[in-house]
Amino acid sequence: MNRRLLVMSLAAGVLSAAGGPRAAAAAEGTVALIPAPVLRGAAGNGKVVTDAIRASLENQGFRVLPESQVKGALRGVDMRKPIPVRDLAALRARLGAGYVVYPRVMSVGSPLNDGQTFQATVLVNVLGKTGSSFLHTRQIGQEFRQGNTKPETAVIPRGQADVLAGKLLDGFYSRAK
């Protein structure tokens, strides 16, 4: 048996022991989506990015755990600092999720050439079903037009956030299925 099949068999066995075949199948496509913190820029960007990633995951057939459940499991975690991968793995286990999607809005509002086009730099890490290393990592610099908005209040429009979410998760979907 090759290594990948062995790992998948062991993971399925552990999940099956925890609640039968149905629980194993459910956890496999379950995602704990951490609400995106904004490190620099308008706070509204966190919700826009989180909502766009949630919609993208759901459109791909994943079951995303309720935000309140994930926030409850994150109680006491300083979201301004990176969450160590071992803590993400523990979160995945506590929530019974197959994956943890951890987006961060690094900066938003850097005006580009015309002063009305801004850039958002967003990073996503995805912790896979097993182990304690990232299955997928991507950072995107998304340009968006805001009109005559000040940099500190620039919020990515939802349609452009949807495009950003697709770019961030490109590659993850093929690995997860």
Order of alpha helices (4+ residues) and beta strands (2+ residues): alpha-beta-alpha-beta-alpha-alpha-beta-beta-beta-alpha-alpha
